[in-house]
Amino acid sequence: MATQDTLTGTLFASRYRVTRKLGGGGMADVYLAEDQELGRRVAIKVLHERYAHDDQFVERFRREATHAAGLSHPNIVSIYDRGTTDGSYFIVMEYVEGRTLKELIRSRGPCPILVAIAYTRQILAALRYAHRNGVIHRDIKPHNVIVDPEGVVKVMDFGIARAGPSQMTEEGAIIGTAQYLSPEQARGAPVDQTSDLYSTGIVLFELLTGAVPFSGETPVEIAMKHLSEVPEAPSELRPEVPPDVDMVVLRALAKEPSERYQSAAAMDADLETVAHGGHVPVETADAATVVLAGGRMADATAATQLTRRGPPGYPLQYEPIAPRRRPIWPWLLGLGVVLAFIAGGWFVYDTVRSDGAEQVAVPYVVALRQAQAVDQITKRDLVPRVRRISNSDVEEGFVFAQSPTEGTHVDKDTVVVIDVSAGKPEVTVPSVVGQSATDAVAELTRAGLDTQIVEVNSDRDEGTVTAQTPAAGTVVVEGTQVRINVSKGPKPVNVPNVIGLPYDQAASELKRVGFDVARVDIDSELAKGIVTDQDPNGGSESSKGATVTLSVSRGPVTTSIPDVTNQDVTIAQATLEAAGFRTRVVLENTDEPGFDGIVISQDPIGGTQAKAGSIVTLFVGRFTGTDTTTTP
C-alpha cells in the first residue's frame, strides 16, 4: 500500500506525477499531480490507509466517484478516473485553483451581500442539475465549495451522495457536518432535495454574517438546535442585510421540509429577484414569518406578519412578535429598569457628544477593493490610511483587516487603518540542480513554490534534476511554479549491425557511436576473428554507454592429418578414417615390387590441420610396369 506521506515527487498509479499535498480530511488526503499522459494538472484524493479495509468507507469513497462522474456541469468538480494502486483507493478529479468558501470566510469575514448571493446561486445551479439527475448531495457546506480566481464556484465531495431519497444512517451513525445538517439528517430520517436547500441556506447565512446560525460544544448539542431552536435573521448580526434576503434565508431554514423551498430553481429565482432590488413573493415572506414564529403555517397567526412593502427608499422591517400572556408585574418592573438604563445611557451619551466632536460609525470595508474601501471611509468623513501587506490568502488589492472595527463610533477625521493585500509574498528560488527529484520537490515546497516535473534524456543519472526554470536566485511570488527537468537517462541511439565484420572493425564502429563492447569467442564455421552475432541486435535502440556483446569466431575446428606414407593402403585408410577424414586412392605404376600396395605419398601431407571430414588423397604403388592408372 502506498504511504501517503511520501507520495510527493512519486509517479502515482504509473501515470500521475505527484507535486505536492493540497490538504486532507477525515477520510482522505488530496494531492496535486501532473497527468503524464494528457499533460494536465489534476487533484488526486487518496483514501486513508486505516479505512482501506473498512467496507463502509470504501463504498462511500466509490460512491463519490460514481455519482460525481455522472454529473457534467460547470459548477461541479469533474471526476476523471478512479481505482486502486498498491492497496490504496483513489479518485482523480479536476484540479480547481482556488480556495474554499470556508477559507474565504475565515480570511475575509462576511462577503459583500451581492457576492454572497452570486456564490449561492452557483451552488444552486449545481444542485439543480444534480437533483434533476436524481442525486442528492447530503453534505453541502462551505468546505465543499471552491471558488476559482475568476469567481466560478465548484461543488465537490459527493462522498455521501446517493441517488434519490434514502436513509442517512450507516450502522446508526449520522453522516454529515453538524453545523450544516438538516433537521431530518439530525434525526437520521430519510432526506430529499430540500435537505440540500436547508444546508445551502446555512451556507448563505454564513456568507452574509461570518457565523453559522446554530453552534455548540458537541455535535449532539448542535443537532438539537437544528431540531428545536429558531434561527436569527442574518440582519440581526449584520444590519445592512436587506429584509428580502432575510426572508430567503429563513424560508430555506424551515424545520419542516414541506415549508422550505421545494426546488433549487425556486430558491434561485428568489435570489435573482432580490439581487436586482426586487421583493420576494408572498409565499416566501409567509414562510419566513412562520420560521421566526417557531411554528407551522397554522401557527402563523401567533407570529408577527412581515411588513410586505414600505415607502420607496425604506427597507422592509419585521414587526415585533406578539408575546404570550404572562403576569404583568414582572414586565412593569423590567420596563422600569430598562427605562432607567436608557435614560442614564442617553445622559452620558448626550454629555459626551456635547463636549466633543460629532461622531460617526466606522463602516465595514473588509473584502472590498482598496478604492472601494477608501471611498466608503471618506464618505463617512473619516481619513483612510492604507497599509499594503503581503498576504498569501487574500487576492491582491483587497482589504483583509481594518482598525477601528465596523460599527465603532469615532470622531470625524479619525484615521481608519486598512490592511490591503499586496499579494503573495516574494521568495527566492532555491538551487535544486543536481538533486534527486524527490529532494528538489521537497525543497521547493518548503520555499512556498509549486513544481512542474518534465522528464528529459540526459547523461546524468536517472532521477537527477538537470535544469530548472526560473533559475536559482530569482525572486518570485509565493506559489510560482518552478519547472525542473529530471533525467530519464541518455537518449536511445541505433545500434549498428556489425555481424560479418572483423572484430577490430566492428568494435571500432560501436565505440564511435558511444557503446561499450564485450567479446565472447565461440566455435564457428566462419573464419577466425569474424563477428558471428551481437546483442543488442543491429537496428535496435539502446542508451549511450550501454554494452554491446559481440560473438567472435575462433575459426573452424581442425584436426591434424596423420602421416600414413609407407603404410599398407588398407592400414592407411583405416588410420585416416579413425581420425575423421575421408580417403581417395590414386594408383601409380612402379617397377619396384616392394612398393606394390604401399602409400607412396599423401595430400595433404601428414601433420597438416584440416576440418574433420576433409578428403586425404593417397598415392599407392602398383607393380605392373605399365603407365599410371587411377582407380577411384
Secondary structure per residue as TSV (DSSP state, phi and psi in degrees):
chain	resnum	aa	ss	phi	psi
A	1	M	-	360.0	137.7
A	2	A	-	-64.3	139.2
A	3	T	-	-87.9	111.9
A	4	Q	G	-65.1	-28.0
A	5	D	G	-72.2	-12.6
A	6	T	G	-117.4	22.4
A	7	L	-	-76.0	-29.0
A	8	T	T	-57.6	127.7
A	9	G	T	90.0	-4.7
A	10	T	S	-97.8	165.1
A	11	L	E	-95.0	106.6
A	12	F	E	-89.9	133.3
A	13	A	T	54.5	31.6
A	14	S	T	59.4	19.7
A	15	R	T	-145.8	-33.2
A	16	Y	E	-110.6	117.6
A	17	R	E	-84.6	111.4
A	18	V	E	-78.4	126.8
A	19	T	E	-102.5	-36.7
A	20	R	E	-168.1	163.4
A	21	K	E	-86.0	130.4
A	22	L	E	-89.5	-31.6
A	23	G	E	165.6	-172.9
A	24	G	E	-158.4	163.8
A	25	G	-	-139.2	-163.9
A	26	G	S	-67.7	-29.8
A	27	M	S	-101.3	-34.5
A	28	A	E	-150.9	163.5
A	29	D	E	-109.0	151.2
A	30	V	E	-121.1	132.7
A	31	Y	E	-123.7	148.3
A	32	L	E	-89.4	135.0
A	33	A	E	-145.2	164.6
A	34	E	E	-111.0	120.9
A	35	D	E	-71.9	111.5
A	36	Q	T	-70.2	-21.8
A	37	E	T	-85.4	-42.2
A	38	L	T	-104.0	-5.8
A	39	G	T	65.5	34.4
A	40	R	E	-126.0	156.5
A	41	R	E	-83.2	137.2
A	42	V	E	-135.0	164.1
A	43	A	E	-109.2	133.9
A	44	I	E	-115.4	121.6
A	45	K	E	-98.5	120.7
A	46	V	E	-113.9	121.2
A	47	L	E	-62.7	137.0
A	48	H	-	-57.4	141.6
A	49	E	G	-56.8	-35.2
A	50	R	G	-68.5	-15.2
A	51	Y	G	-102.5	-4.2
A	52	A	T	-63.6	-23.1
A	53	H	T	-106.0	8.3
A	54	D	-	-96.5	108.5
A	55	D	H	-57.7	-35.5
A	56	Q	H	-64.4	-46.8
A	57	F	H	-69.8	-39.3
A	58	V	H	-62.1	-41.0
A	59	E	H	-64.7	-41.1
A	60	R	H	-62.8	-41.0
A	61	F	H	-63.7	-44.6
A	62	R	H	-65.8	-37.2
A	63	R	H	-63.9	-36.2
A	64	E	H	-57.8	-47.9
A	65	A	H	-64.4	-41.9
A	66	T	H	-62.9	-49.6
A	67	H	H	-69.9	-45.3
A	68	A	H	-69.6	-33.5
A	69	A	H	-63.5	-26.5
A	70	G	T	-86.8	2.0
A	71	L	-	-114.9	108.2
A	72	S	-	-109.6	104.3
A	73	H	-	-152.3	144.5
A	74	P	T	-59.7	-21.9
A	75	N	T	-105.3	16.8
A	76	I	B	-126.6	131.6
A	77	V	-	-63.7	126.8
A	78	S	-	-77.9	145.7
A	79	I	E	-104.6	128.7
A	80	Y	E	-102.4	-33.9
A	81	D	E	-161.8	159.9
A	82	R	E	-153.3	161.5
A	83	G	E	166.8	-163.5
A	84	T	E	-133.0	148.0
A	85	T	E	-149.0	128.9
A	86	D	T	52.5	34.9
A	87	G	T	83.9	-1.2
A	88	S	E	-98.3	129.9
A	89	Y	E	-86.0	136.5
A	90	F	E	-144.7	157.3
A	91	I	E	-128.2	132.7
A	92	V	E	-105.0	125.8
A	93	M	E	-134.1	170.5
A	94	E	E	-58.3	133.2
A	95	Y	-	-91.4	120.9
A	96	V	-	-107.9	115.3
A	97	E	-	-80.0	107.1
A	98	G	S	178.1	-157.9
A	99	R	E	-136.4	152.4
A	100	T	E	-73.8	158.2
A	101	L	H	-58.4	-35.2
A	102	K	H	-62.9	-42.8
A	103	E	H	-63.9	-40.1
A	104	L	H	-65.1	-42.5
A	105	I	H	-63.9	-42.0
A	106	R	H	-64.9	-37.7
A	107	S	H	-87.5	-30.8
A	108	R	H	-112.3	-14.7
A	109	G	-	81.4	-161.7
A	110	P	S	-57.5	147.4
A	111	C	-	-80.0	155.0
A	112	P	-	-54.6	144.2
A	113	I	H	-58.2	-45.8
A	114	L	H	-66.8	-31.6
A	115	V	H	-67.4	-42.9
A	116	A	H	-58.9	-42.4
A	117	I	H	-65.6	-42.9
A	118	A	H	-62.4	-43.9
A	119	Y	H	-61.5	-45.1
A	120	T	H	-64.4	-38.2
A	121	R	H	-64.5	-33.8
A	122	Q	H	-70.6	-36.5
A	123	I	H	-60.6	-44.1
A	124	L	H	-64.7	-34.2
A	125	A	H	-62.5	-41.9
A	126	A	H	-64.0	-44.4
A	127	L	H	-67.1	-38.1
A	128	R	H	-58.4	-43.2
A	129	Y	H	-68.0	-44.7
A	130	A	H	-62.7	-45.8
A	131	H	H	-63.2	-38.2
A	132	R	H	-63.3	-27.0
A	133	N	T	-95.9	13.8
A	134	G	T	79.7	15.3
A	135	V	E	-111.1	126.7
A	136	I	E	-105.4	129.6
A	137	H	-	-69.3	-51.4
A	138	R	S	76.0	-2.2
A	139	D	-	-145.9	44.0
A	140	I	-	-70.3	124.0
A	141	K	-	-161.7	160.4
A	142	P	G	-62.9	-22.2
A	143	H	G	-66.3	-25.5
A	144	N	G	-101.7	15.2
A	145	V	E	-125.6	122.0
A	146	I	E	-114.5	143.9
A	147	V	E	-118.2	125.5
A	148	D	-	-84.9	173.2
A	149	P	T	-60.2	-19.7
A	150	E	T	-89.4	0.2
A	151	G	-	87.5	9.4
A	152	V	-	-81.8	130.8
A	153	V	E	-93.9	137.0
A	154	K	E	-127.3	127.2
A	155	V	E	-90.4	134.1
A	156	M	-	-131.9	-177.9
A	157	D	-	61.5	74.5
A	158	F	-	-91.2	33.2
A	159	G	T	-61.8	-29.2
A	160	I	T	-116.2	16.3
A	161	A	-	-71.1	147.7
A	162	R	E	-139.5	160.0
A	163	A	E	-81.1	109.8
A	164	G	S	79.6	174.4
A	165	P	S	-61.7	140.6
A	166	S	B	-165.1	172.3
A	167	Q	-	-67.1	145.1
A	168	M	-	-94.7	4.9
A	169	T	E	-99.1	142.6
A	170	E	E	-128.1	110.4
A	171	E	T	53.7	40.2
A	172	G	T	82.9	-1.4
A	173	A	E	-98.6	137.5
A	174	I	E	-83.1	129.0
A	175	I	-	-103.7	138.0
A	176	G	S	135.3	-179.0
A	177	T	-	-108.3	128.2
A	178	A	G	-53.2	-45.5
A	179	Q	G	-64.8	-17.7
A	180	Y	G	-117.1	9.0
A	181	L	-	-71.8	143.2
A	182	S	-	-78.5	159.2
A	183	P	H	-55.4	-38.6
A	184	E	H	-69.3	-33.1
A	185	Q	H	-65.6	-40.6
A	186	A	H	-62.0	-30.7
A	187	R	H	-84.7	-11.2
A	188	G	T	75.9	24.6
A	189	A	-	-91.5	167.9
A	190	P	-	-59.9	149.7
A	191	V	B	-126.6	157.0
A	192	D	-	-133.1	-164.9
A	193	Q	H	-64.5	-23.1
A	194	T	H	-67.2	-21.3
A	195	S	H	-65.2	-41.9
A	196	D	H	-61.8	-36.0
A	197	L	H	-71.8	-33.3
A	198	Y	H	-61.2	-48.6
A	199	S	H	-62.5	-36.9
A	200	T	H	-64.5	-37.1
A	201	G	H	-60.6	-38.4
A	202	I	H	-67.9	-40.1
A	203	V	H	-61.0	-43.5
A	204	L	H	-63.3	-41.6
A	205	F	H	-56.2	-45.4
A	206	E	H	-69.8	-37.4
A	207	L	H	-61.8	-36.7
A	208	L	H	-77.5	-34.7
A	209	T	H	-115.1	-17.8
A	210	G	S	81.9	3.4
A	211	A	S	-136.6	160.1
A	212	V	-	-93.7	152.8
A	213	P	S	-69.3	-28.1
A	214	F	-	-127.8	124.4
A	215	S	-	-140.0	165.0
A	216	G	-	-175.9	-178.5
A	217	E	S	-79.7	-29.7
A	218	T	S	-132.1	157.2
A	219	P	H	-58.2	-35.5
A	220	V	H	-64.7	-43.6
A	221	E	H	-61.3	-42.1
A	222	I	H	-66.6	-42.8
A	223	A	H	-59.2	-40.4
A	224	M	H	-63.4	-35.4
A	225	K	H	-67.9	-37.7
A	226	H	H	-58.5	-36.1
A	227	L	H	-78.4	-30.6
A	228	S	H	-130.1	-21.8
A	229	E	-	-90.9	140.7
A	230	V	-	-80.2	127.8
A	231	P	-	-74.6	152.1
A	232	E	-	-76.0	154.0
A	233	A	-	-73.5	143.4
A	234	P	H	-52.9	-32.7
A	235	S	H	-66.7	-17.5
A	236	E	H	-66.5	-29.9
A	237	L	H	-97.2	-24.8
A	238	R	S	-141.3	94.8
A	239	P	T	-57.4	-26.3
A	240	E	T	-77.6	-4.0
A	241	V	S	-66.4	124.0
A	242	P	-	-64.7	149.9
A	243	P	H	-56.5	-37.1
A	244	D	H	-67.3	-31.8
A	245	V	H	-68.2	-40.9
A	246	D	H	-51.9	-46.4
A	247	M	H	-62.8	-40.2
A	248	V	H	-61.8	-46.8
A	249	V	H	-61.8	-46.8
A	250	L	H	-66.0	-38.2
A	251	R	H	-63.8	-40.8
A	252	A	H	-62.3	-28.0
A	253	L	T	-95.1	17.3
A	254	A	-	-60.2	139.6
A	255	K	S	-65.4	-39.3
A	256	E	S	-89.7	127.7
A	257	P	G	-54.3	-34.2
A	258	S	G	-68.7	-18.8
A	259	E	G	-98.0	-1.2
A	260	R	S	-88.3	-178.5
A	261	Y	-	-61.6	141.5
A	262	Q	S	-95.0	-5.4
A	263	S	S	-155.0	155.4
A	264	A	H	-63.4	-32.9
A	265	A	H	-63.7	-39.8
A	266	A	H	-66.0	-43.5
A	267	M	H	-65.6	-40.1
A	268	D	H	-63.8	-37.9
A	269	A	H	-62.2	-41.6
A	270	D	H	-65.5	-40.7
A	271	L	H	-66.2	-37.5
A	272	E	H	-62.0	-40.0
A	273	T	H	-62.9	-49.6
A	274	V	H	-71.3	-28.0
A	275	A	H	-64.5	-27.2
A	276	H	T	-97.8	14.8
A	277	G	T	85.5	7.5
A	278	G	-	-85.3	-176.4
A	279	H	-	-115.1	147.1
A	280	V	-	-70.9	157.6
A	281	P	-	-69.1	165.0
A	282	V	H	-57.7	-37.4
A	283	E	H	-57.4	-42.3
A	284	T	H	-70.7	-41.8
A	285	A	H	-61.4	-42.2
A	286	D	H	-64.9	-41.8
A	287	A	H	-63.3	-39.3
A	288	A	H	-64.9	-38.2
A	289	T	H	-61.8	-41.4
A	290	V	H	-62.5	-41.6
A	291	V	H	-61.8	-45.3
A	292	L	H	-64.1	-31.6
A	293	A	H	-76.5	-12.7
A	294	G	T	73.9	21.8
A	295	G	S	-142.3	-172.1
A	296	R	-	-82.3	175.6
A	297	M	G	-58.3	-33.2
A	298	A	G	-66.8	-23.3
A	299	D	G	-92.2	4.6
A	300	A	G	-65.6	-22.1
A	301	T	G	-65.6	-22.6
A	302	A	G	-81.9	-9.8
A	303	A	S	-103.3	158.8
A	304	T	-	-71.6	133.8
A	305	Q	-	-80.4	142.0
A	306	L	B	-71.0	136.5
A	307	T	-	-64.7	120.9
A	308	R	-	-75.3	-44.3
A	309	R	-	-144.6	135.5
A	310	G	-	-107.8	177.7
A	311	P	S	-61.3	154.5
A	312	P	T	-54.3	135.5
A	313	G	T	89.4	-9.2
A	314	Y	-	-105.7	134.1
A	315	P	-	-71.1	152.3
A	316	L	-	-70.5	146.9
A	317	Q	-	-134.8	156.0
A	318	Y	B	-87.1	137.2
A	319	E	-	-80.2	154.7
A	320	P	-	-63.7	148.2
A	321	I	-	-73.5	135.1
A	322	A	-	-64.5	124.9
A	323	P	-	-73.9	155.2
A	324	R	-	-73.8	154.6
A	325	R	-	-68.9	122.4
A	326	R	-	-137.2	168.4
A	327	P	-	-57.9	139.9
A	328	I	H	-79.8	-25.1
A	329	W	H	-65.9	-35.8
A	330	P	H	-63.4	-33.7
A	331	W	H	-67.7	-40.6
A	332	L	H	-63.2	-42.4
A	333	L	H	-62.9	-45.8
A	334	G	H	-62.9	-39.9
A	335	L	H	-61.5	-39.2
A	336	G	H	-63.2	-44.0
A	337	V	H	-62.0	-44.8
A	338	V	H	-62.6	-44.2
A	339	L	H	-62.2	-40.0
A	340	A	H	-63.8	-41.8
A	341	F	H	-63.5	-44.6
A	342	I	H	-62.6	-43.4
A	343	A	H	-61.4	-44.6
A	344	G	H	-63.8	-43.2
A	345	G	H	-63.7	-43.8
A	346	W	H	-60.4	-38.8
A	347	F	H	-61.8	-48.6
A	348	V	H	-61.3	-46.5
A	349	Y	H	-60.7	-44.5
A	350	D	H	-64.2	-36.8
A	351	T	H	-65.2	-46.1
A	352	V	H	-61.7	-44.5
A	353	R	H	-66.8	-33.3
A	354	S	H	-70.1	-34.2
A	355	D	H	-84.3	-24.2
A	356	G	S	-116.2	-169.5
A	357	A	-	-79.0	164.7
A	358	E	-	-66.1	137.5
A	359	Q	E	-107.8	154.5
A	360	V	E	-134.8	158.7
A	361	A	E	-87.1	135.8
A	362	V	-	-71.1	128.3
A	363	P	-	-75.8	162.5
A	364	Y	-	-90.1	115.5
A	365	V	-	-121.5	2.0
A	366	V	T	-63.2	138.0
A	367	A	T	83.2	-1.0
A	368	L	S	-88.2	158.3
A	369	R	B	-68.7	157.9
A	370	Q	H	-54.9	-47.8
A	371	A	H	-61.9	-40.7
A	372	Q	H	-65.0	-42.2
A	373	A	H	-64.1	-44.8
A	374	V	H	-60.3	-41.0
A	375	D	H	-63.0	-44.8
A	376	Q	H	-62.6	-41.7
A	377	I	H	-67.7	-43.2
A	378	T	H	-63.8	-37.7
A	379	K	H	-62.0	-25.3
A	380	R	T	-89.1	12.6
A	381	D	T	61.9	35.3
A	382	L	-	-112.3	164.7
A	383	V	E	-108.3	114.9
A	384	P	E	-79.6	139.9
A	385	R	E	-127.4	118.3
A	386	V	E	-96.4	130.7
A	387	R	E	-118.0	118.0
A	388	R	E	-91.6	120.3
A	389	I	E	-130.9	136.0
A	390	S	-	-61.1	138.3
A	391	N	-	-151.8	117.3
A	392	S	S	-71.3	-22.7
A	393	D	S	-96.2	-14.8
A	394	V	S	-120.2	134.8
A	395	E	-	-61.4	143.9
A	396	E	T	-57.6	136.4
A	397	G	T	93.9	-5.2
A	398	F	B	-102.0	145.0
A	399	V	E	-77.0	131.8
A	400	F	E	-119.8	-4.2
A	401	A	E	-160.1	153.8
A	402	Q	E	-145.9	154.1
A	403	S	E	-150.3	124.0
A	404	P	S	-68.7	166.2
A	405	T	-	-77.9	167.6
A	406	E	T	-54.7	136.7
A	407	G	T	88.2	-12.0
A	408	T	-	-66.1	131.4
A	409	H	E	-88.4	123.0
A	410	V	E	-135.3	164.7
A	411	D	E	-68.6	151.2
A	412	K	T	-57.8	151.7
A	413	D	T	71.0	9.9
A	414	T	-	-69.9	143.4
A	415	V	E	-78.4	129.1
A	416	V	E	-110.9	116.2
A	417	V	E	-87.8	127.0
A	418	I	E	-120.1	132.6
A	419	D	E	-93.8	116.8
A	420	V	E	-108.7	133.0
A	421	S	E	-65.1	127.3
A	422	A	-	-91.2	12.6
A	423	G	-	89.9	-172.5
A	424	K	S	-67.2	146.8
A	425	P	-	-66.4	158.6
A	426	E	E	-87.4	144.6
A	427	V	E	-134.2	158.4
A	428	T	E	-97.6	130.0
A	429	V	-	-70.0	123.4
A	430	P	-	-77.1	163.0
A	431	S	-	-86.8	124.0
A	432	V	-	-123.8	2.7
A	433	V	T	-64.3	132.8
A	434	G	T	95.9	-14.5
A	435	Q	S	-84.7	165.6
A	436	S	B	-71.7	157.3
A	437	A	H	-59.1	-41.3
A	438	T	H	-62.1	-46.4
A	439	D	H	-65.8	-37.9
A	440	A	H	-65.1	-45.8
A	441	V	H	-61.0	-42.1
A	442	A	H	-62.4	-43.3
A	443	E	H	-67.8	-40.3
A	444	L	H	-66.3	-37.8
A	445	T	H	-63.8	-42.7
A	446	R	H	-61.4	-30.2
A	447	A	T	-81.6	-1.9
A	448	G	T	84.6	24.9
A	449	L	-	-115.6	149.6
A	450	D	E	-86.9	164.1
A	451	T	E	-131.0	136.0
A	452	Q	E	-116.7	122.2
A	453	I	E	-99.8	127.6
A	454	V	E	-123.1	121.1
A	455	E	E	-83.4	132.6
A	456	V	E	-134.5	156.8
A	457	N	-	-78.1	139.0
A	458	S	-	-161.5	155.9
A	459	D	S	-77.4	-9.1
A	460	R	S	-71.4	160.8
A	461	D	-	-57.6	144.3
A	462	E	T	-58.2	136.1
A	463	G	T	88.5	1.0
A	464	T	B	-94.7	139.4
A	465	V	E	-73.5	124.2
A	466	T	E	-102.5	-22.7
A	467	A	E	-161.2	162.3
A	468	Q	E	-146.8	149.6
A	469	T	E	-141.2	124.5
A	470	P	S	-66.4	162.0
A	471	A	-	-70.5	158.1
A	472	A	T	-57.2	139.3
A	473	G	T	92.9	-12.0
A	474	T	-	-69.6	138.3
A	475	V	E	-95.7	122.1
A	476	V	E	-134.6	169.9
A	477	V	E	-80.5	151.4
A	478	E	T	-55.7	140.6
A	479	G	T	90.8	-5.3
A	480	T	-	-61.8	142.9
A	481	Q	E	-86.4	127.0
A	482	V	E	-104.6	123.9
A	483	R	E	-88.0	128.3
A	484	I	E	-120.9	132.3
A	485	N	E	-88.6	125.0
A	486	V	E	-115.1	128.7
A	487	S	E	-67.0	133.4
A	488	K	-	-112.5	23.4
A	489	G	-	96.9	172.1
A	490	P	S	-62.5	155.8
A	491	K	-	-71.1	132.6
A	492	P	E	-61.8	144.4
A	493	V	E	-127.3	159.4
A	494	N	E	-71.9	137.3
A	495	V	-	-88.9	122.6
A	496	P	-	-64.9	150.0
A	497	N	-	-89.8	114.6
A	498	V	-	-118.1	11.2
A	499	I	T	-64.2	134.6
A	500	G	T	94.8	-11.0
A	501	L	S	-88.5	154.3
A	502	P	B	-60.2	148.9
A	503	Y	H	-55.3	-46.5
A	504	D	H	-60.4	-41.7
A	505	Q	H	-68.1	-41.3
A	506	A	H	-64.0	-45.4
A	507	A	H	-63.0	-40.2
A	508	S	H	-62.4	-41.7
A	509	E	H	-64.8	-42.4
A	510	L	H	-67.1	-41.7
A	511	K	H	-67.1	-31.0
A	512	R	H	-61.8	-34.5
A	513	V	T	-96.5	6.6
A	514	G	T	107.1	11.3
A	515	F	-	-99.9	151.7
A	516	D	E	-86.5	158.2
A	517	V	E	-127.0	133.8
A	518	A	E	-118.5	146.5
A	519	R	E	-119.8	135.2
A	520	V	E	-128.6	120.0
A	521	D	E	-86.8	134.7
A	522	I	E	-135.7	160.8
A	523	D	-	-74.4	139.5
A	524	S	-	-159.3	156.7
A	525	E	S	-74.8	-17.4
A	526	L	S	-73.1	164.4
A	527	A	-	-63.4	154.3
A	528	K	T	-60.7	134.6
A	529	G	T	89.7	-1.3
A	530	I	B	-89.2	137.7
A	531	V	E	-74.2	122.9
A	532	T	E	-100.4	-21.8
A	533	D	E	-161.1	162.6
A	534	Q	E	-148.2	153.6
A	535	D	E	-143.8	117.6
A	536	P	S	-69.8	162.6
A	537	N	-	-67.7	153.6
A	538	G	T	-62.2	139.2
A	539	G	T	92.9	-15.2
A	540	S	-	-82.0	173.8
A	541	E	E	-110.1	144.2
A	542	S	E	-153.4	161.0
A	543	S	E	-74.0	146.5
A	544	K	T	-58.4	141.8
A	545	G	T	90.2	-10.4
A	546	A	-	-70.6	160.6
A	547	T	E	-98.7	130.6
A	548	V	E	-105.3	123.0
A	549	T	E	-94.1	126.4
A	550	L	E	-108.3	131.9
A	551	S	E	-93.7	123.7
A	552	V	E	-118.9	133.6
A	553	S	E	-70.5	135.7
A	554	R	-	-82.4	-6.0
A	555	G	-	97.3	168.0
A	556	P	-	-62.7	154.3
A	557	V	-	-79.1	125.2
A	558	T	E	-121.7	160.3
A	559	T	E	-130.8	146.8
A	560	S	E	-73.4	129.7
A	561	I	-	-76.6	126.2
A	562	P	-	-63.5	149.3
A	563	D	-	-89.0	111.8
A	564	V	-	-114.8	17.8
A	565	T	T	-66.2	149.7
A	566	N	T	68.2	11.1
A	567	Q	S	-102.8	155.9
A	568	D	B	-59.3	140.2
A	569	V	H	-57.9	-37.1
A	570	T	H	-65.6	-43.6
A	571	I	H	-66.9	-39.5
A	572	A	H	-62.0	-44.3
A	573	Q	H	-62.6	-42.2
A	574	A	H	-62.7	-39.6
A	575	T	H	-64.2	-45.0
A	576	L	H	-68.1	-41.6
A	577	E	H	-65.1	-34.5
A	578	A	H	-66.3	-27.8
A	579	A	T	-86.2	0.5
A	580	G	T	96.9	13.8
A	581	F	-	-109.9	158.1
A	582	R	E	-100.4	159.7
A	583	T	E	-126.3	154.3
A	584	R	E	-136.6	129.7
A	585	V	E	-103.2	131.6
A	586	V	E	-120.2	119.2
A	587	L	E	-84.8	135.8
A	588	E	E	-125.0	127.4
A	589	N	E	-65.4	140.5
A	590	T	E	-140.5	150.4
A	591	D	S	-98.2	11.7
A	592	E	-	-105.6	112.9
A	593	P	G	-60.6	-27.2
A	594	G	G	-71.3	-14.3
A	595	F	G	-96.6	3.1
A	596	D	T	-66.5	120.7
A	597	G	T	78.5	9.1
A	598	I	B	-105.5	142.9
A	599	V	E	-73.5	112.3
A	600	I	E	-79.5	-39.5
A	601	S	E	-155.9	171.2
A	602	Q	E	-144.2	157.0
A	603	D	E	-142.2	119.2
A	604	P	S	-67.7	159.4
A	605	I	-	-72.3	162.6
A	606	G	T	-59.2	142.9
A	607	G	T	92.7	-11.3
A	608	T	-	-73.4	140.3
A	609	Q	E	-82.9	131.0
A	610	A	E	-149.5	155.9
A	611	K	E	-69.4	146.6
A	612	A	T	-57.6	140.5
A	613	G	T	92.1	-6.8
A	614	S	-	-67.5	156.4
A	615	I	E	-92.8	130.4
A	616	V	E	-109.9	121.7
A	617	T	E	-88.4	127.6
A	618	L	E	-108.3	127.1
A	619	F	E	-99.1	113.7
A	620	V	E	-114.2	133.5
A	621	G	E	-73.6	146.9
A	622	R	E	-138.7	118.0
A	623	F	E	-83.5	102.6
A	624	T	S	-139.6	-25.7
A	625	G	S	80.4	2.4
A	626	T	S	-101.8	-179.3
A	627	D	-	-66.1	160.5
A	628	T	-	-67.2	132.1
A	629	T	-	-124.8	154.5
A	630	T	-	-112.7	125.7
A	631	T	-	-111.8	127.8
A	632	P	-	-68.3	360.0
